């Protein structure tokens, strides 16, 4: 072998090293956490957890209060999915929709009994921001905004439709957008922030 030649590793060693590196990277993933979970900021996250229990049947998974008692981190399970949350911490840029005067995000719940879920959320204190309707895409659908400014769309699938059928149903509506869907969560958050 010349001085410039680089010895090659046996193929089996290279393959096992690759598998080992992949296994090490995967071992760093929290197996209890889903691949994607919303992490929301709430003004008074402890009250938000209690609201989510009443409104959506949330199960509390954990709380991590800081020295001042505010929740640095918490997690609940809603409809089988984990939602992480924390208190507002303006010094760290963690602001709730109430402070931001609106939200650009809607959390979506796909549930088996729309009417029961929607009624329970409203009874718990959520504000209807998009009235219940049987939508052109085949779902029974509506949006509520919780007392913490977060928008939640709730739906139950009623009818399988192709993309073409959905486009035709939209044309039959005159291509109008869903009523107040874009503005309603922001209006509800602004009203709550003013009170």
Steps between C-alpha positions, in 0.01 A plus 500: 500500500637844412527782750214688328260209487214502746407165641138415441276365771331172442145551371343327796671740742378802301143367494495424871648842580219664301237297680659585833500873423135484390406310810676755719314788331166322538570424866496876564134524397248505785296190421201636694480817291341500155699611197312831503307655787364851548669701775280792600553797729214594730432785737453291818588154369373329818150637430540399135566140604180498707307652209636238255393225740141635499483604135687218326534222758876568535708270715785673679835336433736727696572846643832671562451820700782750528612669821228765460229234460444569130502193280826476308369188329194278515343238280147370455351240272197601296323259266805271510752775419748678723473878536783674683445835669667763713419829668574830334858609560540834320869526593558188287263594218233251611176692441147365484242587235344736756820706511548472124134599442434194285639172376614380160455135601192282529524171690284239325304223671367221280245327721233230467214712645531862392185627671597361842857636480389843377226532763739394779758762393238777490354393835850515653541861382627493142365765262348390168706673233376302199148362525432131455439396139503197277789610281548465126800266554291238681556583869274638771719787619527803724758708684514614861750724674599407852522757783879512445471612137573170325277402207375141478330360192288193567371264235343165435544350155163427340563432134797382294554731204761520227694822446292554185174464693623745764598750229155466341331549839709813553401634156134437586550730801618773265864460612423693818737445793369340818304765693725703728741208531815708467399792722294334773782363724678837497177684587433263790858541631475880476169498691651282777813718523285812545319351801 
